[in-house]
Amino acid sequence: MERIKKICEAAQKQNFDYVVLNSVANVTYASETEIPLHMGPIDSIANEMPCALVIIRVDDQKVYMLADAGMRTRIETAGWPENVWYFTVWADIRPNDPAESFRIGLRALLDDVGFGGAKCSVGIEIHTLPYLVWDVLRQRGEFSFADVSGVMYEARKTKTAGEISTLREIAAIMDVGQQKFNEMMTGGGFTEFDLYYAILNAMSDRAGATMPVTGELVVGQRTCEVKWPGGPLKRQVMPGDIAILDISPRIYGYWGDCANVAVCGGNPNEKQKHYVKVVTEVYDELERFLKPGVRCDEAFELIRKCYAKYDYDIPHYCGHQIGIDVNERPRLVPYEKAIIEENMVFCMELGLYEGQGGDTGVRCEKMMLIHKDGCELMNQFHWGVIP
């Protein structure tokens, strides 16, 4: 497994003997299994414990998983016939104690891993590791524990061929949604709810499945300031209204992220076209500029200079990596010295907003894959306003 190899290579540099992962993103990455987001009944049924936990033995790159018994079919379908232990949850009709079942399963897993005895070093997710897990781990012996976030950043920062293929598919799903947005905005006679759910339906139809989606649809005067999340609202979209669609679907355990702007009726005024002109000009500059070896703060400085030609300041960060999480490092901010590498995938997120009392705002965002000698726009949808 290429991902496990990347984790273990990074973990060896930190002298970790074991890596313990419990967050949805990192367990999805390491297990190559789409772990469901913790929302609605998932938390309560699992007694707010991790749906799945992964332990990696670094020396031989062996991977072990503890998971909610309700995920058995999902995990076996993903190719995990061995090295998996299950704990019962509230959905089981037999009397049970999910927390104790979790402890029993984790102890059995640790026995099989050989976790215990001699002193060793363990990488953990210090910001998210439940006390229940910590309590079982620390009873196994005299270990040193340290944050594993640097290891996971190193492993995840460049994408594998499989990840890039998945992100391409997600970009194509979003293209369908943005195309529906553009098509509907050329007409009229709909509410923000009508527009938003037509977009979701189009993306679900393309994906062949429903999927979690976050983001916003802001229309009219609400576009002039960033007050996330800004909608949709129960409101009629009126001719001349400018709208920003910033949308992020999750499928196969990965996220996409893109933003577009359009005007209801398809006839933008001069101010609307000017705002789009400023932002899309910067996009063109970025597409020519981004390549391996460029630092993130250098890209941010290019953007700052482009905005300054029109006497505008940059209103927010200008981009981020995308993958298992929506917002991954590195980001395009003035203090980020990380060097852009081949096979990174960025969402370049450029905005311009008139401010309080105005009626115009623009946000444009597409996914970009970094190649060895430049970059590629992964999204193919058209900007909804042509300056």
Stockholm file with secondary structure:
# STOCKHOLM 1.0

chainA/1-387         MERIKKICEAAQKQNFDYVVLNSVANVTYASETEIPLHMGPIDSIANEMPCALVIIRVDDQKVYMLADAGMRTRIETAGWPENVWYFTVWADIRPNDPAESFRIGLRALLDDVGFGGAKCSVGIEIHTLPYLVWDVLRQRGEFSFADVSGVMYEARKTKTAGEISTLREIAAIMDVGQQKFNEMMTGGGFTEFDLYYAILNAMSDRAGATMPVTGELVVGQRTCEVKWPGGPLKRQVMPGDIAILDISPRIYGYWGDCANVAVCGGNPNEKQKHYVKVVTEVYDELERFLKPGVRCDEAFELIRKCYAKYDYDIPHYCGHQIGIDVNERPRLVPYEKAIIEENMVFCMELGLYEGQGGDTGVRCEKMMLIHKDGCELMNQFHWGVIP
#=GR chainA/1-387 SS CHHHHHHHHHHHHTTCSEEEECSHHHHHHHHTSCCCCSCTHHHHHTTTSCSEEEEEETTTTEEEEEEEGGGHHHHHHTTCCSSEEEECCTTCSSCCCHHHHHHHHHHHHHHHHTCCBSCCEEEECTTTCCHHHHHHHHTTBCCEEEECHHHHHHHHSSCCHHHHHHHHHHHHHHHHHHHHHHHHHTSCCCBHHHHHHHHHHHHHHHHTSCCCEEEEEEEGGGGGSCCSSCCCCSCBCCTTCEEEEEEEEEETTEECCEEEEEETTSCCCHHHHHHHHHHHHHHHHHHHHCCTTCBHHHHHHHHHHHHHTTTCCCCSCCEEECSSSSSEEEECSTTCCCBCCTTCEEEEEEEEECCTTCCCEEEEEEEEEEETTEEEECCCCCCSSCC
#=GC SS_cons         CHHHHHHHHHHHHTTCSEEEECSHHHHHHHHTSCCCCSCTHHHHHTTTSCSEEEEEETTTTEEEEEEEGGGHHHHHHTTCCSSEEEECCTTCSSCCCHHHHHHHHHHHHHHHHTCCBSCCEEEECTTTCCHHHHHHHHTTBCCEEEECHHHHHHHHSSCCHHHHHHHHHHHHHHHHHHHHHHHHHTSCCCBHHHHHHHHHHHHHHHHTSCCCEEEEEEEGGGGGSCCSSCCCCSCBCCTTCEEEEEEEEEETTEECCEEEEEETTSCCCHHHHHHHHHHHHHHHHHHHHCCTTCBHHHHHHHHHHHHHTTTCCCCSCCEEECSSSSSEEEECSTTCCCBCCTTCEEEEEEEEECCTTCCCEEEEEEEEEEETTEEEECCCCCCSSCC
//
